[in-house]
């Protein structure tokens, strides 16, 4: 699912007891989508900290520079 609601995602983020790394246990894989892809916003910061696989969803308004 899209990592849209940061309060929800943060509440379900856990530290792996063996590695000390953060995982979002709300999903196996979360994605950054059209509503959450601004590089200077909190959604990208959140995704950069967790160790889950991250999907990137590019919509029709995405420019070549952004891709």
VEXMAR-26847 format. One record per residue: residue number from 1; x, y, z of N, C-alpha, C in turn. Coordinates in steps of 0.1 Angstrom, whole numbers, plus 5000, padded with zeros to 4 digits. Example, Ala and Ser with C-alpha at 12.3 -4.5 7.8 and 13.67 -1.06 7.14 Angstrom:
BEGIN
i_n_c1_n_c2_n_c3_ca_c1_ca_c2_ca_c3_c_c1_c_c2_c_c3
1_5132_4943_5078_5123_4955_5078_5132_4967_5078
2_5128_4978_5071_5137_4989_5071_5129_5000_5079
# end
This chain:
BEGIN
i_n_c1_n_c2_n_c3_ca_c1_ca_c2_ca_c3_c_c1_c_c2_c_c3
1_5008_4988_5000_5000_5000_5000_5009_5012_5000
2_5003_5023_4996_5010_5036_4996_5012_5041_5011
3_5025_5045_5013_5028_5050_5027_5023_5064_5028
4_5010_5066_5028_5003_5079_5028_5001_5085_5041
5_4996_5076_5051_4992_5081_5064_5004_5079_5074
6_5012_5089_5076_5024_5087_5083_5022_5083_5098
7_5011_5088_5104_5008_5084_5118_5005_5069_5118
8_4998_5064_5109_4996_5049_5108_5008_5042_5106
9_5016_5046_5096_5029_5039_5093_5038_5039_5104
10_5040_5051_5111_5049_5052_5122_5045_5043_5134
11_5032_5043_5136_5027_5035_5147_5030_5020_5145
12_5031_5016_5133_5034_5002_5129_5048_4999_5125
13_5057_5008_5129_5071_5006_5126_5078_5000_5138
14_5086_4990_5135_5093_4982_5146_5107_4981_5144
15_5115_4979_5154_5129_4977_5153_5131_4962_5154
16_5139_4956_5144_5142_4942_5143_5152_4939_5155
17_5149_4930_5163_5157_4927_5175_5170_4922_5172
18_5172_4915_5160_5185_4910_5157_5194_4920_5149
19_5188_4928_5141_5196_4937_5133_5196_4952_5138
20_5186_4955_5146_5184_4969_5150_5178_4978_5139
21_5174_4973_5128_5169_4981_5117_5154_4982_5118
22_5149_4993_5112_5135_4996_5112_5127_4989_5101
23_5115_4984_5104_5106_4978_5094_5092_4983_5097
24_5085_4986_5086_5071_4990_5087_5063_4977_5086
25_5058_4973_5097_5051_4960_5097_5036_4961_5092
26_5032_4972_5087_5019_4974_5082_5018_4967_5068
27_5029_4964_5062_5029_4958_5048_5043_4952_5046
28_5043_4942_5037_5056_4937_5033_5064_4947_5024
29_5056_4954_5016_5062_4964_5007_5053_4977_5007
30_5058_4988_5008_5051_5001_5007_5056_5008_4995
31_5047_5017_4990_5052_5025_4979_5050_5040_4981
32_5058_5047_4973_5057_5062_4972_5049_5064_4959
33_5039_5072_4960_5030_5074_4949_5029_5088_4945
34_5019_5091_4937_5017_5105_4932_5015_5115_4943
35_5008_5111_4954_5006_5121_4965_5017_5122_4974
36_5027_5113_4974_5037_5112_4984_5052_5113_4979
37_5053_5117_4966_5066_5116_4960_5075_5129_4960
38_5071_5139_4967_5079_5152_4968_5091_5149_4976
39_5103_5151_4970_5115_5147_4976_5118_5154_4990
40_5113_5166_4992_5116_5173_5004_5105_5171_5015
41_5096_5161_5013_5085_5159_5023_5088_5147_5032
42_5080_5146_5042_5082_5136_5053_5080_5121_5048
43_5072_5119_5037_5070_5106_5032_5083_5099_5027
44_5091_5107_5020_5104_5102_5015_5113_5100_5026
45_5113_5109_5036_5122_5107_5048_5118_5094_5055
46_5105_5091_5057_5101_5079_5063_5106_5067_5055
47_5103_5067_5042_5107_5056_5034_5122_5053_5034
48_5130_5064_5035_5145_5062_5035_5150_5055_5048
49_5142_5056_5059_5146_5050_5071_5142_5035_5073
50_5132_5031_5066_5128_5017_5068_5135_5008_5059
51_5135_4995_5062_5143_4985_5054_5133_4977_5045
52_5120_4979_5045_5111_4973_5036_5115_4976_5022
53_5111_4967_5013_5112_4971_4998_5103_4983_4996
54_5107_4992_4988_5099_5004_4985_5096_5004_4970
55_5083_5005_4967_5079_5007_4953_5078_5022_4950
56_5080_5025_4937_5078_5039_4932_5067_5038_4921
57_5057_5046_4924_5046_5046_4914_5046_5060_4907
58_5049_5059_4894_5049_5071_4885_5036_5073_4878
59_5030_5085_4879_5018_5088_4873_5020_5096_4861
60_5009_5100_4854_5010_5108_4842_5015_5122_4844
61_5015_5127_4856_5020_5141_4858_5035_5141_4861
62_5041_5129_4862_5056_5128_4865_5064_5133_4853
63_5073_5142_4855_5081_5147_4844_5094_5138_4843
64_5101_5139_4832_5113_5132_4829_5124_5135_4840
65_5124_5147_4844_5134_5152_4854_5131_5145_4868
66_5119_5143_4871_5115_5137_4884_5117_5122_4883
67_5116_5116_4872_5117_5101_4871_5132_5098_4871
# end
